[in-house]
Amino acid sequence: MLTCKELAEQASLYLDKDLGFGEQLSVRVHLLMCRHCRRFIHQLRLSQAVIREYPEPLDTKLDEQAKQLAERHKQP
């Protein structure tokens, strides 16, 4: 069985469905036995959902303006 640390290392791959059959099975068995890791995976899924819903930057000019201001600040 995986340790919690090993599951945490593979969590992104698990959520992205990039694990092989055996690795995926090991993660699922661990999740059946460990409520803390189930909570961890649930929180990661919620985080992914929030990030997907977050709007794109409203104005790409803001990045350019920020760079220009930073350059002016660097100059003596």
Disulfide bonds with the S-S distance in Angstrom:
none
